Amino acid sequence: MNLRLIIRVVYALLGVLWLLVGIGAMVLPLGWVSASWVGPDAVQYETAAPASYLNHLTQEFGTLAIAVAFAFLWQGSRSEPSRSLHWLLTVYLMLDSLIHWVGPQGLIGSLQRGVINSIPPLVFLVLGILWMRRDRRGRSSDRPD
């Protein structure tokens, strides 16, 4: 399996995942998804007023997640994804991971969430490094000895 195909598959999978998260965040405050299905942390959505700031921020997060999903899906659909966009998305994923390690609950509020949210930026970091190595090898093989 070649690296380009792996990169495209990872982008497609993350694009679908982020799209589902974004849609979920958009409809959760509307009551279209049972807060008990989402988990105990989401019960506050059932008790919050429909016009609450929490509900508004959740829906705004949903729009951003959908935008990131479209960037992932666009990258995955290209025959040669943009390396600049890859590194930009890697930084975004690192920042997203960081807020799960250091947040309102303090340092390492939830070890499980921190570890799970660290997987995508680590995958992107490894893919980016492998991508750079592949291109360096390709350039060095083009030079005459």
Buried (B, 14 or more C-beta within 10 A) or exposed (E): EEEBEBBBEBBBBBBBBBBEBBBBBBBBBEEEBEBEEEEEEBEEBEEBEEEBEEBEEBBEBBEEBBEBBBBBBBBBEEEEBEEEBBBEBBEBBBEBBBEBBEBEEEEEBBEEBBEEBBEBBEBBBEBBEEBEEEEEEEEEEEEEE
